[in-house]
Amino acid sequence: MINGCSWIELQPLTSRKHQVVLQLATIWLEHKDSLAAIERRRE
């Protein structure tokens, strides 16, 4: 992790690269919601 960021290297098993992008977007949204919930608890 560098400056709060992580490097994720992916290699799709099929030619459907858009599915990888959608999965990452879903993971990011869930992670972002979790961080927001933690911040609300701290207040």
C-alpha positions as CSV (number, residue, x, y, z in Angstrom):
1,M,0.0,0.0,0.0
2,I,1.4,3.4,-1.0
3,N,-0.3,6.6,0.3
4,G,-3.4,4.7,1.2
5,C,-3.7,3.1,-2.3
6,S,-3.2,-0.5,-3.4
7,W,-2.1,-1.8,-6.7
8,I,-4.3,-4.6,-8.1
9,E,-3.0,-6.5,-11.1
10,L,-5.7,-8.5,-13.0
11,Q,-5.6,-10.8,-15.9
12,P,-9.1,-11.8,-17.2
13,L,-9.7,-15.4,-18.0
14,T,-12.0,-14.5,-20.9
15,S,-12.2,-11.6,-23.3
16,R,-14.9,-10.0,-21.3
17,K,-12.8,-7.3,-19.7
18,H,-15.9,-5.1,-18.9
19,Q,-16.9,-7.7,-16.3
20,V,-13.6,-7.1,-14.4
21,V,-14.3,-3.4,-14.4
22,L,-17.8,-3.9,-13.1
23,Q,-16.6,-6.2,-10.3
24,L,-14.0,-3.6,-9.3
25,A,-16.5,-0.9,-9.3
26,T,-18.8,-3.0,-7.1
27,I,-16.0,-3.7,-4.6
28,W,-15.0,-0.1,-4.5
29,L,-18.5,1.1,-3.7
30,E,-18.9,-1.5,-0.9
31,H,-15.5,-0.5,0.5
32,K,-16.3,3.2,0.3
33,D,-19.6,2.6,2.1
34,S,-17.8,0.7,4.8
35,L,-15.3,3.5,5.3
36,A,-18.1,6.0,5.5
37,A,-19.9,3.9,8.2
38,I,-16.7,3.8,10.3
39,E,-16.3,7.5,10.0
40,R,-19.9,8.1,11.2
41,R,-19.3,5.8,14.2
42,R,-16.3,7.9,15.2
43,E,-18.3,11.1,15.3
